[in-house]
Amino acid sequence: MLDQLARCASTNALLRALDYYVRNSAETPAQRRELSRRLSAAVLSRPRAVVEVCRDTRLALRDPALAAQLCQHALTYADAATRALIVAYAGSVGLSLPAHPPAPPAARGPYLTAAQTTALARLRAFGDLFFHPASPGPLAPRLIPLIVGPSGTGKNHLVRAFARELSCPVLRLTVGDWVVQGARRTGTLERLREWLDAHAKSILHLDELDKFKLHNDAWSHAVQGELFAVLDRDISPSQEAEKPWTAAHTEKLQRSVCIVGSGTWQEMWTARQAGPLGFHTGATSPLEAEADLGQRVRRTHLIPDELLSRFSDRWLVLAPYTAGDFVHLAAEIGLPPGALDPAAAVRSGLNFRFVENAYTDALLAQRQSEREISRDTQFPP
């Protein structure tokens, strides 16, 4: 139905109808401004629509400066055919446009909470020391960081931000889905070998390490052996696969792959453990408040010692989101006022999932509002 309407009605007629609805159906001036803002944003996002609006409303005669500004904006996002249309229109009404349109604005980087910003700085230092090592010393530095935080605090988000800074691809391997060599499916080490063949430099993200449980069975011991071999960067050459793992792959893993580990270990964030470990609500960063955090966690036996010994003791702790984090996130993604209650978000313990739920609800409300506009709009005589 929308396609049929678009074919039968001109842009000008549709704009008149929407203008009539905005002026006569919105209950308050604030609602009228909001509807006008949404309609204007829809027009500005379509370069060809900008030209049609300028032409149909004779904007170049009434406000040539605004018409030129709109055409310059449209040139930034237009394809070749639409760019020619814009230039032709500007010439016909005497508008002066730049010979070379400005480049589209660079995409903004991902939003980071205070805890994520601190952790990213530490990751940056690890990465710099790994990819640009100092002269050999008496000891090998411990350069595998471990990210720890409750569900929804952005562990994957943090690693992706780190990868963007290094312009590196990321291979994420989850321990819970690890497939050992000799299984019927493609083994995890085989996936890693294919990744090494395809990329000169990369980041390996070993995620969901909290799902690593050592049981007294052959499968658990096989997963442990392969996982620890990767963390130790010491995988023995094998001739079992069609494309075997070679000494060259091990050397590349040692020199060109920055490894990052992460896990939730949700037990740490329960009331029983949170206080003793420094994770309780309102505490300062555990890394700042407790220098011996790694030792204290070891005493709880929440994480196997064999696993912890492979990582740097200076953990990257992503604490639960604060009310301030939620306020900034809501503004960053453009949530309407009142769509997210920071206090309720903190109480929920959902962290970023609370933001996703609020954003989804806002989109659903907007879609419902658009349907009501489509249903209730009547064309003026």
C-alpha atoms as one frame of an Amber mdcrd trajectory, in Angstrom:
protein
   0.000   0.000   0.000   2.825   2.394   0.823   4.446   1.708  -2.553   1.164
   2.415  -4.342   0.723   5.669  -2.437   4.297   6.716  -3.207   3.740   6.138
  -6.927   0.426   8.022  -7.045   1.230  11.060  -4.851   3.951  13.633  -5.364
   6.493  14.426  -2.685   4.884  17.838  -2.275   1.427  16.336  -1.711   2.757
  13.919   0.879   4.588  16.698   2.654   1.430  18.827   2.711  -0.502  15.935
   4.206   2.132  15.305   6.847   2.363  19.010   7.605  -1.400  19.102   8.040
  -1.197  16.164  10.437   1.630  17.714  12.447  -0.161  21.043  12.802  -3.579
  19.614  13.608  -3.054  16.260  15.309  -0.102  16.749  17.653  -1.411  17.624
  21.086   1.374  19.878  22.308   4.021  22.155  20.735   6.678  19.729  21.942
   4.992  16.869  20.063   4.765  18.997  16.935   8.454  19.836  17.155   9.334
  16.175  17.645   7.254  15.073  14.645   8.763  17.846  12.530  12.243  16.783
  13.612  11.599  13.163  12.620  10.170  14.158   9.240  13.099  16.486   8.567
  15.560  13.744   9.499  13.814  11.367   7.084  14.163  13.913   4.264  17.798
  14.725   5.048  18.736  11.048   4.956  17.664  10.839   1.273  19.673  13.113
  -1.083  17.117  12.909  -3.905  14.319  13.868  -1.501  16.290  16.970  -0.487
  16.352  18.154  -4.103  12.639  17.472  -4.554  11.749  19.395  -1.409  13.874
  22.358  -2.469  12.320  22.340  -5.934   8.702  21.797  -4.842   8.833  24.451
  -2.125  10.891  26.924  -4.241  13.253  27.198  -1.325  16.021  28.755  -3.439
  13.846  31.841  -3.951  12.797  32.194  -0.312  16.043  31.177   1.438  18.924
  30.589  -1.004  21.466  30.150   1.811  19.468  27.272   3.359  18.868  25.711
  -0.063  22.605  25.774  -0.793  23.361  24.262   2.613  20.864  21.447   2.050
  22.262  20.711  -1.404  25.808  20.579  -0.025  24.612  18.135   2.622  22.908
  15.998  -0.041  26.074  15.971  -2.187  27.986  14.404   0.698  25.812  11.274
   0.694  24.632  11.119  -2.955  25.618   8.553  -5.551  26.886   9.674  -8.972
  23.455   9.932 -10.611  21.895  11.860  -7.719  24.963  14.117  -7.504  24.430
  15.103 -11.143  20.772  15.827 -10.365  21.721  18.053  -7.407  24.303  19.987
  -9.433  21.818  20.481 -12.266  19.160  21.774  -9.883  21.616  24.126  -8.163
  22.708  25.530 -11.510  19.113  26.095 -12.641  18.312  28.254  -9.591  21.665
  30.006  -9.328  23.015  28.273  -6.200  26.782  28.160  -5.749  28.060  24.757
  -4.636  31.645  23.614  -3.925  33.454  21.945  -6.819  34.298  18.965  -4.599
  31.685  17.836  -2.066  32.959  17.214   1.471  33.663  13.656   2.488  31.042
  11.933   4.664  31.770  12.413   8.363  33.816   9.663   9.944  31.863   7.183
  11.998  32.094   7.807  15.706  33.930   5.285  17.783  32.049   2.969  20.102
  30.869   4.329  23.441  32.960   3.081  26.351  32.111   3.208  30.025  34.687
   4.461  32.529  35.650   0.865  33.378  35.958  -0.040  29.685  38.085   3.046
  29.004  40.489   2.081  31.790  40.638  -1.522  30.552  41.206  -0.388  26.947
  44.201   1.690  28.039  45.686  -1.409  29.676  44.950  -3.527  26.588  46.634
  -0.886  24.469  49.751  -1.165  26.622  49.725  -4.973  26.383  49.305  -4.807
  22.615  52.081  -2.267  22.163  54.511  -4.369  24.189  53.516  -7.548  22.328
  53.674  -6.231  18.758  56.648  -3.922  19.453  58.717  -5.888  21.985  61.673
  -4.413  23.806  65.102  -5.961  23.536  65.249  -9.484  25.019  65.566  -9.516
  28.795  66.121 -12.149  31.480  62.362 -12.952  31.704  59.476 -13.243  29.275
  56.772 -10.682  30.118  53.282 -11.959  30.978  51.333 -10.435  28.104  48.027
 -12.312  28.078  45.416 -10.089  29.755  42.304 -11.509  31.399  39.042  -9.552
  31.247  36.656 -10.308  34.101  33.160  -8.910  34.555  29.527  -9.897  35.001
  27.329 -10.618  32.025  26.513  -7.580  29.919  29.463  -5.376  30.906  30.948
  -5.408  27.398  33.821  -7.877  27.287  33.368  -8.589  23.571  32.686  -4.894
  22.951  35.995  -4.030  24.625  38.006  -6.527  22.575  36.431  -5.220  19.343
  37.349  -1.648  20.343  40.914  -2.830  20.969  40.990  -4.530  17.561  39.773
  -1.361  15.822  42.605   0.617  17.386  45.138  -1.915  16.097  43.364  -2.362
  12.728  43.432  -6.101  13.417  40.825  -8.782  12.766  39.565 -10.769  15.766
  39.026 -14.511  16.023  36.736 -15.305  18.950  36.896 -18.855  20.255  34.587
 -19.915  23.072  35.766 -22.600  25.430  32.223 -23.875  25.856  32.118 -24.717
  22.123  35.664 -26.057  21.845  36.002 -29.026  19.484  39.065 -31.182  20.006
  41.099 -32.719  17.222  39.813 -36.080  16.047  36.144 -35.130  16.511  33.718
 -35.499  13.623  33.349 -31.733  13.283  36.117 -29.323  12.301  38.415 -28.992
  15.287  39.110 -25.663  16.990  42.849 -25.900  16.328  42.091 -26.456  12.658
  40.013 -23.252  12.637  42.914 -21.464  14.278  45.336 -22.803  11.666  43.100
 -21.570   8.836  42.919 -18.177  10.547  46.707 -17.978  10.818  47.044 -18.805
   7.120  44.626 -15.989   6.218  45.909 -13.139   8.446  49.380 -11.711   8.945
  48.514 -10.086  12.289  45.462 -10.610  14.477  43.861 -10.842  17.905  42.726
 -14.161  19.374  39.905 -13.754  21.891  39.454 -16.795  24.110  36.027 -16.116
  25.570  33.769 -17.803  28.127  36.702 -19.214  30.036  34.360 -19.532  33.018
  32.775 -22.474  31.173  36.038 -24.383  31.388  35.398 -27.157  33.890  37.966
 -29.878  34.352  36.317 -33.241  34.861  38.002 -36.617  35.025  37.125 -37.681
  31.497  38.963 -37.899  28.189  37.070 -34.993  26.546  37.805 -32.544  29.382
  41.469 -33.460  29.403  41.641 -33.071  25.598  40.074 -29.585  25.775  42.431
 -28.639  28.610  45.466 -29.825  26.663  44.559 -27.853  23.533  43.496 -24.720
  25.425  46.676 -24.628  27.489  48.791 -25.297  24.388  47.247 -22.216  22.728
  47.736 -20.065  25.833  51.340 -21.275  26.098  51.784 -20.691  22.320  53.338
 -24.145  22.134  51.295 -26.343  19.791  53.173 -29.378  18.559  53.266 -30.013
  14.788  50.708 -32.601  13.710  50.254 -34.627  10.545  46.751 -35.888  11.388
  44.695 -33.298   9.467  44.580 -32.859   5.699  46.332 -29.499   6.184  48.503
 -30.147   9.226  49.686 -27.764  11.924  53.349 -26.947  11.339  56.188 -25.314
  13.224  55.590 -22.207  11.087  52.067 -21.925  12.522  53.421 -22.111  16.062
  55.974 -19.399  15.304  53.260 -17.165  13.835  51.089 -17.734  16.908  54.016
 -16.647  19.072  54.915 -13.516  17.102  51.793 -12.237  15.332  48.743 -13.120
  17.450  47.860 -11.080  20.526  45.817 -13.322  22.849  43.121 -11.915  25.150
  41.106 -14.042  27.582  37.759 -13.262  29.182  35.137 -14.827  31.396  32.200
 -13.953  33.597  32.642 -16.140  36.673  29.243 -14.950  37.777  29.808 -16.360
  41.281  32.168 -13.456  41.961  29.309 -11.002  41.654  26.947 -12.732  44.072
  26.334 -11.244  47.506  28.381 -13.996  49.145  31.573 -13.245  47.204  31.169
  -9.644  46.026  31.929  -7.965  49.339  35.034  -9.958  50.244  36.434  -9.532
  46.726  35.773  -5.787  46.517  33.074  -5.980  43.837  30.237  -4.683  45.984
  28.107  -1.760  44.793  29.816   1.579  45.295  33.308   0.132  45.711  36.196
   1.753  43.925  37.852  -0.183  41.138  39.093  -3.490  42.607  42.399  -3.026
  40.800  42.873   0.255  42.656  41.451  -0.867  45.990  42.977  -4.349  46.207
  46.456  -4.933  44.857  46.263  -8.622  45.749  42.944  -9.276  44.004  44.395
 -12.173  42.008  45.639 -13.874  45.148  42.325 -13.382  46.916  40.410 -14.900
  43.999  42.805 -17.830  43.991  41.898 -18.487  47.624  38.222 -18.764  46.673
  39.064 -21.470  44.079  36.502 -19.956  41.691  39.027 -20.125  38.846  41.407
 -23.080  38.390  44.990 -22.177  39.314  46.313 -23.829  36.146  44.204 -21.459
  34.070  44.987 -18.329  36.077  48.712 -18.949  35.882  48.599 -18.379  32.119
  47.398 -14.759  32.485  48.734 -11.522  33.860  47.701 -10.973  37.482  46.714
  -7.405  36.650  43.194  -8.262  35.583  40.988  -5.999  33.509  37.871  -5.789
  35.670  34.660  -4.505  34.084  32.492  -3.514  37.034  28.685  -3.361  36.705
  27.312  -0.280  34.943  26.698   2.787  37.085  23.765   5.214  36.816  26.117
   7.631  35.056  27.012   4.958  32.490  23.329   4.465  31.722  22.711   8.207
  31.364  25.584   8.578  28.892  24.557   5.478  26.938  20.968   6.708  26.624
  22.211  10.024  25.242  24.719   8.298  22.952  22.141   6.161  21.173  19.455
   8.863  21.172  16.886   7.336  23.493  13.919   9.675  24.065  13.610  11.256
  27.538  12.213   8.837  30.102  12.888   5.730  27.992  15.562   4.553  30.441
  15.478   4.947  34.221  19.121   4.882  35.423  18.206   3.830  38.969  16.050
   0.945  37.729  18.805  -0.016  35.284  21.343  -0.283  38.099  18.954  -2.354
  40.240  18.256  -4.759  37.376  21.836  -5.998  37.166  21.346  -6.474  33.404
  24.028  -3.938  32.446  24.028  -3.372  28.668  21.078  -5.716  28.159  18.918
  -3.161  29.995  19.942  -0.561  27.396  19.160  -2.974  24.566  15.718  -3.650
  26.051  15.013   0.081  26.435  16.179   0.753  22.881  13.981  -2.046  21.541
  10.972  -0.682  23.429  11.654   2.807  22.036  11.821   1.452  18.469   8.566
  -0.438  18.968   6.883   2.702  20.321   8.203   4.729  17.370   6.964   2.133
  14.892   3.542   2.149  16.543   3.487   5.947  16.334   4.351   5.798  12.628
   1.537   3.321  12.043  -0.894   5.629  13.801   0.297   8.523  11.645  -0.237
   6.425   8.510  -3.678   5.310   9.675  -4.952   8.677  10.908  -3.511  11.022
   8.296  -6.115  12.469   5.972  -5.218  14.488   2.924  -6.430  18.109   3.200
  -8.737  19.323   0.426
